[in-house]
């Protein structure tokens, strides 16, 4: 028998929008994980797509890397829209 592992579950409620993480399931293989995810997460809501990813295949940035990954360059003011003057007559930016 295969070892059970964790699978992350993503759903999409309608075409044209992004999938969102909804939870996780434990299963021995991808087919079983898909079945469990369907049974557990799609009973109450209508979805058009279901994605599963083995939890051990998900990578992320570490908390201590926040500034290096997501910090903005404060010395580059030209990257902010407030740097540029708004022409007359422009209503929606």
N, C-alpha and C positions, 0 to 999 in steps of 0.2 A: 504494500500500500504506500502511496506517495505521502510525503510529509505535507501537512497543511501549512499554508502561508497566507499572509494578509494581502488583500487586493483593494486598491482605492477605486471608488465608484464616482463617475462623473455623468451627469445627465444634461439633456438639452430639452427644453419644453416646447420649442418651436424652431423651425428651420430659419437660418439667418442670424441666430444669436449664438453666443459662446456657451460651451459646456460649463457647468459649475460642479464643484466637488460637493457631494451630498453625504458621503460616509465611506465605510469600508466593510468588507466581509472577509471571512476566513474560509478557504476552500483548498482542496488538494490539487486542482488544476483549473485552467482557464474556463473550460466548459461549465464546470460546477460553480465557479465564481460568478459567471454570467447568469446562471439559473438562480443562485441565491440572491444576487443583486436585483434581478427582476422581481423575485418573490417578495423581498424585503422593502425595496424602495419605490417600486412603480405601482403598488396596489392602490394608493390614495390619489395620486396625481397623474395627469396625462403628460407623457413624454414622447418625443419623436426619435430620440437617440440615447444610447447607453454606452459609455466607454468604461473599460476597466484597465487598470495598470497595476502590475505587481508592485507592492509597496517597496520592495528592495530595489526597484528600478527607478524610483523617484529620487532626484537629487535636488538640493536646495542650497542657497547661500547660508552662511553661518551668521549668527547675530553680531559677532565681532567684525564682520566684513561690511556692515551696513554703510558706513561712510564711503568706503572704496567703491561699492557697487551702486549706491543710490544717491550719494551726495552730489549736489550741484556745484559747478565751478563758480564761486562767488565773484571771481575777477573777470567774468565774461558776461557783463551786463547786456550785451547785444542779444543774448539768447532769450531775454524776457521781452514780451510785447510792450511793456511799459516804457521801454527805451525809445521807441519810435513814436513820432507825433501822429495823431489820428487826423486824416484829411477831413475837411468839411464835407458834410453830406453823407458820410459813412454812418449807417444806422446800426448795423449788426456786425460785431466782431466776435 
